[in-house]
């Protein structure tokens, strides 16, 4: 089953390489990997395929898959447990990756997860902010009135 999955990923990686590369070169053996916009449930496959595209000519396939799997475990914790994102939330993951030839491993840094929300979700947040703002304005007016009353008593 695992080799079938790897073969599928390699085919998709080759397809990505020819259609939409999501890799930017940062230096020798160093790339910025990006998933593009995806639903959260698909991040692991997409990141693995993007890494295969970027590193397939300089690193062994087994090393890429092993190290991206470790990164994906960390991402799961961050996405599901810390950020509490749902499977259908739209995200973009970007990470800098470098192949350390001496130690035969990928080193990841500067991990970024962007969450995209719908216009409807934005509207709801905006309404909440407006309501909170109105409530705070009312409290400020009350406090100003109390302050004026106290100052008038002191005169």
ZIRA-V872586 format. One record per residue. N is the residue number from 0. PSI is psi in radians with two decimals (999 if undefined). OMEGA is omega as a letter, one per 30 degrees, with the letter a starting at -180 (* if undefined). Layout:
n->N psi->PSI omega->OMEGA
n->N psi->PSI omega->OMEGA
//
This chain:
n->0 psi->-0.74 omega->a
n->1 psi->-0.73 omega->a
n->2 psi->-0.55 omega->l
n->3 psi->-0.74 omega->l
n->4 psi->-0.73 omega->l
n->5 psi->-0.76 omega->l
n->6 psi->-0.75 omega->l
n->7 psi->-0.76 omega->l
n->8 psi->-0.69 omega->l
n->9 psi->-0.72 omega->l
n->10 psi->-0.79 omega->l
n->11 psi->-0.66 omega->l
n->12 psi->-0.75 omega->l
n->13 psi->-0.70 omega->l
n->14 psi->-0.79 omega->l
n->15 psi->-0.74 omega->a
n->16 psi->-0.64 omega->a
n->17 psi->-0.34 omega->a
n->18 psi->-1.13 omega->a
n->19 psi->1.61 omega->l
n->20 psi->2.30 omega->l
n->21 psi->0.73 omega->a
n->22 psi->2.32 omega->l
n->23 psi->2.34 omega->l
n->24 psi->2.26 omega->l
n->25 psi->-0.26 omega->a
n->26 psi->-2.97 omega->l
n->27 psi->2.17 omega->a
n->28 psi->0.40 omega->a
n->29 psi->2.23 omega->a
n->30 psi->2.72 omega->l
n->31 psi->2.13 omega->l
n->32 psi->2.43 omega->l
n->33 psi->2.38 omega->l
n->34 psi->-0.30 omega->a
n->35 psi->-3.06 omega->l
n->36 psi->2.18 omega->a
n->37 psi->2.84 omega->l
n->38 psi->2.60 omega->a
n->39 psi->-0.58 omega->a
n->40 psi->-0.32 omega->a
n->41 psi->0.09 omega->a
n->42 psi->-0.69 omega->a
n->43 psi->-0.84 omega->l
n->44 psi->-0.81 omega->a
n->45 psi->-0.78 omega->a
n->46 psi->-0.70 omega->l
n->47 psi->-0.75 omega->a
n->48 psi->-0.70 omega->l
n->49 psi->-0.72 omega->l
n->50 psi->-0.68 omega->l
n->51 psi->-0.68 omega->l
n->52 psi->-0.84 omega->a
n->53 psi->-0.75 omega->a
n->54 psi->0.00 omega->a
n->55 psi->-0.46 omega->a
n->56 psi->-0.15 omega->a
n->57 psi->-0.23 omega->a
n->58 psi->2.60 omega->l
n->59 psi->2.46 omega->a
n->60 psi->-0.70 omega->a
n->61 psi->-0.66 omega->l
n->62 psi->-0.78 omega->l
n->63 psi->-0.89 omega->a
n->64 psi->-0.75 omega->l
n->65 psi->-0.87 omega->a
n->66 psi->-0.62 omega->l
n->67 psi->-0.58 omega->l
n->68 psi->-0.73 omega->l
n->69 psi->-0.76 omega->l
n->70 psi->-0.72 omega->a
n->71 psi->-0.59 omega->l
n->72 psi->-0.74 omega->l
n->73 psi->-0.72 omega->l
n->74 psi->-0.69 omega->l
n->75 psi->-0.82 omega->l
n->76 psi->-0.80 omega->a
n->77 psi->-0.82 omega->a
n->78 psi->-0.82 omega->a
n->79 psi->-0.83 omega->a
n->80 psi->-0.72 omega->a
n->81 psi->-0.89 omega->a
n->82 psi->-0.28 omega->l
n->83 psi->0.81 omega->l
n->84 psi->2.58 omega->l
n->85 psi->2.89 omega->a
n->86 psi->-0.52 omega->a
n->87 psi->0.04 omega->l
n->88 psi->2.46 omega->a
n->89 psi->2.25 omega->a
n->90 psi->2.94 omega->l
n->91 psi->2.25 omega->l
n->92 psi->2.29 omega->l
n->93 psi->2.47 omega->l
n->94 psi->2.47 omega->l
n->95 psi->2.39 omega->a
n->96 psi->2.42 omega->l
n->97 psi->2.43 omega->l
n->98 psi->2.10 omega->l
n->99 psi->1.76 omega->a
n->100 psi->-0.62 omega->a
n->101 psi->-0.76 omega->a
n->102 psi->0.00 omega->l
n->103 psi->1.01 omega->l
n->104 psi->2.72 omega->l
n->105 psi->2.41 omega->l
n->106 psi->2.18 omega->a
n->107 psi->2.49 omega->l
n->108 psi->2.94 omega->l
n->109 psi->0.89 omega->l
n->110 psi->2.29 omega->l
n->111 psi->2.28 omega->l
n->112 psi->2.04 omega->l
n->113 psi->2.29 omega->l
n->114 psi->2.33 omega->l
n->115 psi->2.42 omega->l
n->116 psi->2.76 omega->a
n->117 psi->2.88 omega->l
n->118 psi->-0.67 omega->l
n->119 psi->-0.78 omega->l
n->120 psi->-0.68 omega->l
n->121 psi->-0.77 omega->l
n->122 psi->-0.73 omega->l
n->123 psi->-0.79 omega->l
n->124 psi->-0.73 omega->a
n->125 psi->-0.78 omega->l
n->126 psi->-0.74 omega->l
n->127 psi->-0.74 omega->a
n->128 psi->-0.75 omega->l
n->129 psi->-0.79 omega->l
n->130 psi->-0.81 omega->l
n->131 psi->-0.71 omega->l
n->132 psi->-0.77 omega->l
n->133 psi->-0.73 omega->l
n->134 psi->-0.77 omega->l
n->135 psi->-0.63 omega->l
n->136 psi->-0.75 omega->l
n->137 psi->-0.77 omega->l
n->138 psi->-0.70 omega->l
n->139 psi->-0.76 omega->l
n->140 psi->-0.73 omega->l
n->141 psi->-0.79 omega->a
n->142 psi->-0.68 omega->l
n->143 psi->-0.76 omega->l
n->144 psi->-0.81 omega->l
n->145 psi->-0.73 omega->l
n->146 psi->-0.74 omega->l
n->147 psi->-0.73 omega->l
n->148 psi->-0.75 omega->l
n->149 psi->-0.77 omega->l
n->150 psi->-0.63 omega->l
n->151 psi->-0.54 omega->l
n->152 psi->-0.53 omega->a
n->153 psi->-0.32 omega->a
n->154 psi->999 omega->*
//
